[in-house]
Amino acid sequence: MLLFADSRRFAAAEEGYSRCVFCDRELVLLPDDRRRGACFDCLSLALLEPTDCPSCGISIPGEVRALGCPECRWYPGRD
């Protein structure tokens, strides 16, 4: 149950639309949105901690971990 109304407003109408950085789904972003450009289905990917690449050992930031290693091109599904 919603206890209070959301009163946030866009400064300009075009500011409120974007695409998910993971799945490219269309998003409506409200001011002060803390989802880091992710839709709710992909939100867990945006909040991952950095991890070391199992192939070359460099640190992969959590938000790009699903894309693989930028250094050696290791990809999670190719092991």
C-alpha positions, -999 to 999 in steps of 0.1 A, spaced: 0 0 0 13 34 -10 15 57 20 23 89 2 21 102 -33 53 105 -54 56 143 -62 89 143 -81 87 161 -114 109 163 -146 126 196 -154 120 188 -191 98 161 -205 125 144 -225 147 139 -194 125 112 -180 130 85 -207 159 62 -211 168 26 -219 181 -1 -196 219 -4 -198 216 -42 -197 185 -53 -217 177 -21 -236 141 -20 -223 125 15 -223 126 31 -189 109 61 -172 135 76 -149 123 99 -121 146 126 -106 169 111 -80 165 76 -95 191 53 -79 188 23 -102 219 33 -122 202 30 -155 188 -5 -150 152 -17 -152 138 -35 -121 145 -69 -138 182 -61 -143 187 -42 -110 206 -70 -94 232 -67 -122 237 -30 -115 244 -36 -78 270 -63 -81 304 -60 -64 335 -59 -85 351 -93 -91 384 -106 -105 384 -120 -140 391 -158 -138 412 -156 -170 435 -126 -166 429 -115 -130 420 -78 -134 391 -64 -115 358 -62 -134 333 -36 -121 300 -51 -110 280 -30 -135 298 -45 -165 305 -80 -152 277 -94 -173 294 -80 -204 327 -99 -197 363 -88 -192 373 -57 -212 410 -67 -211 411 -104 -223 375 -106 -236 365 -134 -212 327 -139 -212 308 -156 -184 289 -180 -207 320 -193 -226 337 -212 -198 
